[in-house]
Amino acid sequence: MWTLQKEQVQGVSVLKIRINDELFERLERLAKLSLKPREREKLRKDLNEILAYMEMLDELDVSKVEPLYTPVESKAPLRGDQIKVFEHIQGIVQNFPEEEEGLLKVSSILGREGESTKT
């Protein structure tokens, strides 16, 4: 599916991962893409360049670098909760097509009609 090549980069022996035709066709199928041959070759080349860049980053010596969780050390001040009564409830209720047992009924989103979507 992919090839593993050993190459010399700036005098250092590095293993390189490359996407071959078989893997690219599988990725194209999984992504439900239908590419022309020229598009396919360009995208495969771009993906291999991205992998090469990631491999370069992998080679960096970061042993003396302090972990950085966020580049900005400031914290946003928290705001106090404010309770407000919403006065237009009836307007919302009137916009719903159906009501059942005092609850507003909406069409099913995840499951089929009448089927429970709880897990």
C-alpha positions in Angstrom: 0.0 0.0 0.0 2.8 2.4 0.7 6.5 2.2 0.2 9.3 2.7 2.7 12.5 4.1 1.3 15.8 4.9 2.9 17.2 8.2 1.7 20.1 10.5 2.6 18.9 14.0 3.8 21.7 16.4 4.6 24.1 13.5 5.3 21.6 11.7 7.6 20.0 8.4 6.7 16.2 8.8 6.9 13.3 6.5 6.3 10.7 8.0 3.9 7.1 6.9 3.5 5.6 7.3 0.1 2.1 6.8 -1.1 1.9 4.4 -4.1 -0.8 3.9 -6.6 -2.6 1.2 -4.7 -2.9 3.2 -1.5 -3.9 6.4 -3.4 -6.7 4.5 -5.2 -7.9 3.2 -1.9 -7.9 6.7 -0.4 -9.7 8.0 -3.4 -12.4 5.3 -3.1 -12.8 6.0 0.7 -13.1 9.7 0.1 -15.6 9.0 -2.7 -13.5 11.1 -5.1 -13.5 10.7 -8.8 -10.3 12.3 -10.1 -8.9 12.7 -13.5 -5.4 11.2 -14.1 -3.7 14.6 -14.0 -5.6 15.5 -10.8 -4.7 12.2 -9.2 -1.0 12.6 -9.9 -0.9 16.1 -8.6 -2.8 15.2 -5.4 -0.5 12.2 -4.9 2.5 14.4 -5.3 1.1 16.9 -2.9 0.4 14.2 -0.3 3.9 12.8 -0.6 5.3 16.3 -0.1 3.2 16.7 3.0 4.5 13.4 4.3 8.1 14.5 3.6 7.5 17.7 5.5 6.2 15.8 8.5 9.2 13.5 8.3 11.5 16.6 8.4 9.6 17.9 11.5 10.0 14.4 13.1 13.8 14.7 12.7 14.0 17.9 14.7 15.7 17.6 18.1 13.2 19.0 20.6 14.6 17.4 23.7 15.6 20.7 25.1 12.4 22.5 24.3 9.9 23.1 27.1 6.4 21.8 26.3 4.1 24.6 25.2 0.4 24.0 25.7 -0.7 27.4 24.5 1.2 30.2 22.9 -0.8 32.8 24.9 -0.5 32.7 28.7 -3.3 35.2 29.4 -6.6 34.0 30.8 -10.0 35.4 29.9 -11.9 36.7 32.9 -15.0 34.7 33.8 -18.2 36.5 33.7 -20.9 36.1 36.4 -24.1 34.3 35.6 -27.1 36.5 35.0 -30.5 35.1 35.2 -33.0 36.7 32.7 -36.6 35.7 32.1 -37.3 35.1 28.4 -40.6 36.9 27.7 -41.4 35.6 24.2 -42.0 31.9 25.0 -45.5 32.0 23.5 -44.1 33.2 20.1 -41.7 30.2 20.0 -44.5 27.8 20.9 -46.7 29.2 18.2 -44.0 28.5 15.5 -44.0 24.7 16.3 -46.3 22.7 14.1 -47.1 20.1 16.7 -47.4 19.8 20.5 -47.7 16.5 22.4 -48.4 16.3 26.2 -47.2 19.9 26.8 -44.0 19.3 24.8 -43.0 20.7 21.5 -42.7 18.0 18.9 -40.0 18.2 16.2 -39.3 15.9 13.3 -36.8 13.1 13.8 -33.2 14.0 13.0 -31.1 10.8 13.7 -33.6 8.0 13.6 -36.8 7.2 11.7 -40.1 8.6 12.7 -41.5 7.0 15.8 -38.1 5.4 16.6 -36.3 6.4 19.8 -32.9 8.0 19.2 -31.7 7.4 22.8 -28.6 5.2 23.3 
